[in-house]
Amino acid sequence: MGGSRARATERRLPSRSRASRAAPPNRACSRHPSLRSGHAPPPGRGAAEPPLRYAAQGRGVAERDDRMPTMIAFAVNIGNLGPAGSQRFPMAQLVQDLNAAFRARCGPMRLLDFFAQTGNFVLECSRPSEDAAERLARLLGTPCVVLPVDLVRHAAAAAHTAPPPAPEPATRWTPGVVFRISGPAPPTAAWMTRTACFQPLNTRAVLAWKRDQLNHRGRLDSSRRAGGWGAVSAAVARRVGGIWTARSVSTLDGILMRAEMAREEAVPTNCRA
């Protein structure tokens, strides 16, 4: 198929953030420490690749390998979940660089999509989830967890339906889930900290209601922020031990939507093995 004709068949996924739609050339992604240090081969210096695109089904694009299950990955300290002053980089470009590394050295494993800029990925992988998480973590230089879509969907549904803590003055309870990356399973009893209220869901996840302080106008009070979802995961790690990563329920809804769309789409043109 000719170049202009192939471009005509492409269409972007809806609802991408402005940052991902305007992904700059590879040099922005190369600032990520693990990719810069040579753990992942560069996808081609000099020529800038476009942001992640999906091509129309059946138009010269390889069909998805149904033998590889779709899963969801979360990475620690990526984007605005990281500590203050941490590096920012376009997620669409990072997906391309990681897939180049997977093709070179990881075999049947590829990222299909992402949601927001905080390290939330949809992937296909025939490897065990622990192995996939280890390989992704090695390339990113940060801990990761790879989970079945059904486990994430169950956790999101529980966060939506569980009753929030008792109302407090000038406080909004924001629901989310904290996922275990490593370490012991959580206790069975609920607990509360200055940052959030916690209710264990299963051995892999803890429901959390983040305590957001409001000002006199009913908006978030920027002068009394308690650290966001990074602080929520740190609170679980202090209580239980190990490494945990937290996501708001809105982020879980977003990555689940992307996982469902990925199941219905053809393989991304820039992710083919």
FENFEN-V601285 format. One record per residue. N is the residue number from 1. SS is DSSP state (H for helix, E for strand, - for the rest). PSI is psi as a letter, one per 30 degrees, with the letter a starting at -180 (999 if undefined). D_CENTER is the distance of its C-alpha to the mean C-alpha in Angstrom with 1 decimal. Layout:
n: {N,N}
ss: {SS,SS}
psi: {PSI,PSI}
d_center: {D_CENTER,D_CENTER}
//
This chain:
n: {1,2,3,4,5,6,7,8,9,10,11,12,13,14,15,16,17,18,19,20,21,22,23,24,25,26,27,28,29,30,31,32,33,34,35,36,37,38,39,40,41,42,43,44,45,46,47,48,49,50,51,52,53,54,55,56,57,58,59,60,61,62,63,64,65,66,67,68,69,70,71,72,73,74,75,76,77,78,79,80,81,82,83,84,85,86,87,88,89,90,91,92,93,94,95,96,97,98,99,100,101,102,103,104,105,106,107,108,109,110,111,112,113,114,115,116,117,118,119,120,121,122,123,124,125,126,127,128,129,130,131,132,133,134,135,136,137,138,139,140,141,142,143,144,145,146,147,148,149,150,151,152,153,154,155,156,157,158,159,160,161,162,163,164,165,166,167,168,169,170,171,172,173,174,175,176,177,178,179,180,181,182,183,184,185,186,187,188,189,190,191,192,193,194,195,196,197,198,199,200,201,202,203,204,205,206,207,208,209,210,211,212,213,214,215,216,217,218,219,220,221,222,223,224,225,226,227,228,229,230,231,232,233,234,235,236,237,238,239,240,241,242,243,244,245,246,247,248,249,250,251,252,253,254,255,256,257,258,259,260,261,262,263,264,265,266,267,268,269,270,271,272,273}
ss: {-,-,H,H,H,H,H,H,H,E,E,-,-,-,-,-,-,H,H,H,H,-,-,-,-,H,H,H,H,-,-,-,H,H,H,H,-,-,-,-,-,-,-,-,-,-,-,-,-,-,-,-,-,E,E,-,-,-,-,-,-,-,-,-,-,-,-,-,E,E,E,E,E,E,E,-,-,-,H,H,H,-,-,-,-,-,-,-,-,-,H,H,H,H,H,H,H,H,H,H,H,H,H,H,H,-,-,-,E,E,E,E,E,E,-,-,-,-,-,E,E,E,E,E,E,-,-,-,H,H,H,H,H,H,H,H,H,H,H,H,-,-,-,E,E,E,E,E,H,H,H,H,H,H,H,H,H,H,H,H,H,-,-,-,-,-,-,-,-,-,E,E,E,E,E,E,E,E,E,E,E,E,-,-,-,-,-,-,-,-,E,E,-,-,-,E,E,E,E,E,-,-,-,-,E,E,E,E,E,E,E,E,E,E,-,-,-,-,-,E,-,H,H,H,-,-,-,H,H,H,H,H,H,H,H,H,H,H,H,H,-,-,E,E,E,E,E,E,H,H,H,H,H,H,H,H,H,H,H,H,H,H,H,H,-,-,-,-,H,H,H,-,-}
psi: {k,l,e,e,e,e,e,f,f,l,k,l,k,l,g,k,l,e,e,f,f,h,k,l,l,f,f,e,f,f,f,k,e,e,e,e,f,g,f,k,k,k,g,j,k,e,k,k,k,l,l,k,l,k,l,k,k,g,h,g,k,k,l,k,j,f,f,j,l,k,l,k,k,k,l,k,h,k,b,g,f,l,l,k,f,l,k,k,l,k,e,e,e,e,e,e,e,e,e,e,e,e,e,e,f,f,b,i,k,k,k,e,l,l,k,a,g,g,h,j,k,k,l,k,k,f,l,k,e,e,e,e,e,e,e,e,e,e,e,f,g,k,k,l,k,k,k,k,e,e,e,e,e,e,e,e,e,e,e,e,f,k,k,l,l,k,k,k,k,h,k,k,j,j,l,a,k,k,k,k,e,l,a,l,l,l,l,f,k,l,l,k,a,f,e,l,k,k,j,k,e,a,f,f,k,k,k,k,j,k,j,k,k,l,a,f,g,g,l,k,j,f,f,h,k,g,f,a,f,e,e,e,e,e,e,e,e,e,e,e,l,a,k,l,k,k,k,l,f,e,e,e,e,e,e,e,e,e,e,e,e,e,f,f,l,l,k,k,e,g,g,k,999}
d_center: {33.7,34.5,32.0,32.8,32.8,29.4,27.9,29.5,27.7,24.2,22.3,19.0,16.5,17.3,15.6,13.7,13.8,16.9,15.3,13.7,17.0,18.9,17.2,20.1,21.5,20.3,21.8,19.0,16.4,19.1,19.0,16.0,18.1,17.3,17.6,20.6,22.3,22.7,20.3,19.1,21.8,21.8,21.4,24.8,26.2,28.2,26.8,23.8,21.5,20.4,17.0,15.2,17.7,18.5,22.1,24.4,25.1,28.3,29.0,29.3,25.7,25.1,24.3,21.3,22.1,22.3,22.8,19.1,17.1,13.8,11.1,7.4,5.8,4.3,6.2,8.9,10.5,8.5,10.0,11.7,10.5,12.6,16.4,18.8,19.7,16.7,16.2,14.4,13.8,13.0,9.7,11.9,14.3,11.9,11.0,14.8,15.7,13.6,15.2,18.5,18.2,17.4,20.4,22.5,22.0,19.6,21.3,19.9,16.1,14.1,10.8,11.6,9.3,6.1,6.1,7.5,7.7,5.7,3.5,0.7,4.2,7.6,10.3,14.0,15.7,19.2,18.8,18.4,15.0,16.2,17.3,14.2,12.2,15.2,15.3,11.8,12.5,15.9,14.8,12.4,14.8,12.6,12.1,9.4,9.6,9.8,11.1,13.3,12.4,15.5,14.6,11.6,14.0,16.7,15.0,14.1,17.7,19.1,17.5,19.0,22.4,23.1,25.6,24.6,26.8,30.1,30.3,30.9,32.5,30.4,27.2,24.3,22.3,18.6,17.1,13.8,13.0,12.8,11.9,14.2,13.4,17.1,20.4,22.5,21.7,22.1,25.5,26.6,27.9,26.1,26.3,25.9,25.4,25.9,22.1,21.4,22.8,21.4,22.2,21.3,20.2,20.5,20.2,16.4,15.6,17.3,17.5,17.7,19.5,18.9,22.3,22.3,25.7,27.4,30.2,33.5,32.1,29.4,26.6,24.2,26.4,24.9,27.7,26.6,22.8,22.0,18.9,16.1,13.2,13.6,17.2,16.4,14.7,17.6,20.0,19.0,19.3,22.7,23.9,22.8,22.1,19.5,15.9,13.5,10.3,10.4,8.8,11.3,12.5,12.1,8.3,8.7,11.4,9.6,7.1,10.3,12.3,10.6,11.1,14.6,15.3,14.4,16.9,19.5,19.2,20.7,19.1,17.8,20.8,19.2,17.4,20.7,21.9}
//
